Amino acid sequence: MMLVPLFLVPLVITLLWLFSIRPYCIRNRKGYTPGANLGVTFWVDWDQARELAKAEGNRRMLLICRVVLWLQILAVVVLLFGMFRLFAL
């Protein structure tokens, strides 16, 4: 039961980044991070998309950025819950 969110949440986050946040940043010429690893690129894109959406009043992108943030928080909670449950056995 714990494995479903553990694999599904990162997949959804990655798909949201690849198909909405990253294209939004490229279209607006933001989030350029040469030589960075995937995690840094994701974080910079997310932060730039959020800031740009606030400035432009783009509610759709703000919603996507909030969903990604809450999914990241959910992933950490599920991981910690799984670790504590494993050590409790």
N, C-alpha and C positions, 0 to 999 in steps of 0.2 A: 504494500500500500504506500509506503514512504518513497518507493522508487519512482512512482509516476510523477509526482511534482518535482522530484530531484532531477529528472531528465526533461520533463516537459517545460518547466519554467525557463531554463537557459535557452532552450530551443525557441520559445516564443520571443524572448528578449532579443536573440540573434536575428530572428526574422523581422522584428520591428525595426531593428537597427539597419539591416541591409536594405529593406524595401521602403522605409519612410524617413528615418532620421538621416542616414547617410546621403540619400539623394537630395534631401532638403538642404543639407549643408553644402553639398557640391553646387547645387543650383544657386545658392546665395554666396558662394565663394568663402565659406567659413569652415573651420575645423581641419585645416591642413596641418598635418603632423608628420613631417618626413622622418624616416628612420625610427619611428615609434613602433612598439609592439601592438598587437590587436587590442589589448585591454586599454592602453593609453589612448589609442585612436578612438575606440568606442566612447570612452569617458569624455574626451575633448569634443567629439561630435555631439554627444548628448548635451553637454553644457552649452555649447555654441547654439545648438538648435533651440534650447530652452530660452536662452537670452534673446536670440533673434525673434522667436515667437512672441515673447513678452513685448519687445519693442514694436513689432508689427501688429500686435493684437490678434495673432493667429491662434484661435481657440483650439482648432483641431490638433495642431502640433503640440500645444501646451498639454492637451489631454494625453497624447501619445507619450510625451516625456514623463508625465506623472505616472502613467501606467507602467512604464519601464522602471521608474524609481520604486514603485510599490512591488513590482515583481522581483526586483533585486532584494528588497527587504524580505519578501516572502521566501526567497531562496536561502537567505542566511538563516532565517528562523527555522525552516525545514531542516537545514543541515545541522544546526545546533540541537534541535529536538531529536534528530536521529542519533547524534553523538551521545547525548545524555541518556537516551533510551538504551543505546548499546552498552554504555558503561553501567547502567542500572541493573543489567542482567546478571 
